Amino acid sequence: RNYILALSNFEFVLKNYPDSKLVPLVYMWMAKTHFMDDNSTQAMKILEEELGHMELKKKEKGELALVKAQMLLDQQKYDEVQRTLNTNKKLIKGANNKARVHYLLGQLYQDQDQYTKAYENFKAVTKINTDYELIFNAKLNLAKLMIANQDGDAENEKLMRLLKKMLRDEKNIDYRDRVYYEIAMLDLKLNKKKTAIKDLKRSIAANTNNQRQKALSYYKIGQIYFYDLKDFSN
């Protein structure tokens, strides 16, 4: 993280090897370095004024899209993040990068209540062979979308079976608190308030190290007792 020395070396490469095939990569790393050094203005200037006028290979265009999207995300320019990733996602290489792009797009569409597009992107994550935690989070977000947007007894029963299957998976031991929480959300949708309280208590009992989830579960129990059951003591 010696940003000054890093930039000095990148500038040395550009000055002494201007025809090198590494020049686009050097500019990308210069932009990353400025960004990590909290100089997003200079970082974006490099992306637009230097790399924006170069003939880039497909792989380099994909890498550029990832770097630019990260900077736009930091600036909370979510519409531009979506445009950048959607335009270039076919150029982005590597299973892990592809999965993270789809996951980020899923989150952005979810925040915008665009159910279908969010569902498509989270589903794409589950089909890419990448790290298990990302796949689990995508599956859980799929469950949240289905709880919030689908109706019908058959669909709800199918979703409950899916969530309980996730509970039985030994790889999910550290995530069972979050699964129980979503089961409780489905209970509430089905107007089973006392069952929801039981599942929220199971969420708390299953919690290993996720303090935020534990707080959410306690808070939801409190809401049910207060607003629905008028049980102020509990």
Residue pairs with C-beta under 8 A, 6 or more apart in sequence:
1 36
3 33
3 34
3 36
3 37
6 29
6 33
7 30
7 33
7 34
10 26
10 29
10 30
10 33
11 30
13 20
13 22
13 23
13 26
14 23
14 26
14 27
17 23
20 26
23 54
24 51
24 54
24 56
24 60
24 64
25 60
25 63
27 46
27 47
27 50
27 51
27 54
28 47
28 51
28 60
28 63
28 64
28 67
30 46
31 43
31 44
31 46
31 47
31 51
31 67
31 71
32 43
32 67
33 43
34 40
34 42
34 43
34 46
35 43
35 67
35 70
35 71
35 74
40 71
40 74
40 75
43 71
44 68
44 71
47 64
47 67
47 68
47 71
51 64
56 64
58 91
59 91
59 93
61 88
61 91
62 88
62 91
62 92
62 93
62 97
63 92
64 88
65 84
65 85
65 87
65 88
65 89
65 91
65 92
66 92
66 97
66 101
68 84
69 81
69 84
69 85
69 101
69 104
72 78
72 80
72 81
72 84
73 81
73 104
78 108
78 111
81 104
81 108
82 105
82 108
82 109
85 101
85 104
85 105
86 105
89 98
89 101
89 102
89 105
92 98
92 101
95 128
95 129
95 130
96 130
96 131
98 128
98 130
99 124
99 125
99 128
99 130
99 131
99 134
99 135
100 134
102 121
102 122
102 124
102 125
102 128
102 138
103 121
103 122
103 125
103 134
103 137
103 138
105 117
105 121
106 118
106 119
106 121
106 122
106 125
106 138
106 141
107 118
107 141
109 117
109 118
109 121
110 118
110 122
110 141
110 144
110 145
115 145
115 148
115 149
118 141
118 145
119 142
119 145
122 138
122 139
122 141
122 142
122 145
123 138
123 142
125 134
125 135
125 138
126 135
126 138
126 139
126 142
132 171
136 166
136 171
136 172
136 175
139 166
140 166
140 175
140 178
140 179
140 182
143 159
143 162
143 163
143 182
144 182
144 185
146 155
146 159
147 159
147 182
147 185
147 186
147 189
150 156
150 159
156 186
156 189
156 190
159 186
160 183
160 186
163 179
163 182
163 183
163 186
164 183
166 172
166 175
166 179
167 176
167 179
167 180
167 183
172 179
173 208
174 208
174 209
176 203
176 206
177 203
177 204
177 206
177 207
177 208
177 210
177 213
177 214
177 217
178 203
178 210
178 213
180 199
180 200
180 202
180 203
180 206
180 217
181 199
181 200
181 203
181 213
181 216
181 217
181 220
183 199
184 196
184 197
184 199
184 200
184 203
184 217
184 220
185 196
187 193
187 195
187 196
187 199
188 196
188 224
193 224
193 228
193 229
196 220
196 224
197 221
197 224
197 225
200 217
200 218
200 220
200 221
200 224
201 217
201 221
203 213
203 214
203 217
204 214
204 217
204 218
207 213
207 214
207 217
221 234
225 231
225 232
225 234
226 232
